[in-house]
């Protein structure tokens, strides 16, 4: 009968799991960076296209 948790005697069996974890963490970091970069680009485009409306709304809030 195999126990629920398996901790191998030979610790080299952990190496593939650690390598896979590192690869996925790097990939997740790259994806988050690209999403952040694209979001900033879209925000800039939005602000440029609606600049007049945004300044008008800010002027109305101040009065």
N, C-alpha and C positions, 0 to 999 in steps of 0.2 A: 504494500500500500504506500502510495506516494504522499508525503505531507503537503499541506496546503501551501505553505511557504517553502521555497526551495532556495537554500543558500549553498552554492557549490563550494567544495573544498578547494578546487583550483580557481584562484581568483582571476586567471586570465580569461575566463568565460565572461567577465564583465566588460572586457575591452570592446567588443562589437556594439554592445548596448550604449556605452559611453560615446563611441564615435558617432553612432546614429543620433544620439541626443544632441551632440555638438552640431552636427550638420543641420538638424531641424531648427535648433536655436539660431544659428546663423541665417538660415533661410527666412525664419520668422522676422528677424531683425531687419533684413534687407527689404522684405515686403512692407513692414511698418514704415521704414524710411521712405520708400517709394510712394506709399499712400500719403504720408505727411507732405512730401514734396509736391505731389499732384494737388493735394488739398490747398496748399498755399498758392499754387498757380491758379486754381479755380477761384479762390477768394480774391486774388488780384484782378482777374478778368471780370468778376462780378462787380467789384467796387468801381472799376473803370467804366463799365457799361451802365451802371446806375448811379454814377457820381452825382448828377444833378438832383435826382430824387432823394438820395441820402442826405445831401447838404440841406435840402429843403425841409426834410423831416427833422433834422437836428435843429434847424432854425425855429421850427414850430414848437419844439419841446422847450426851448429856452424862454420863449415868450409866455 
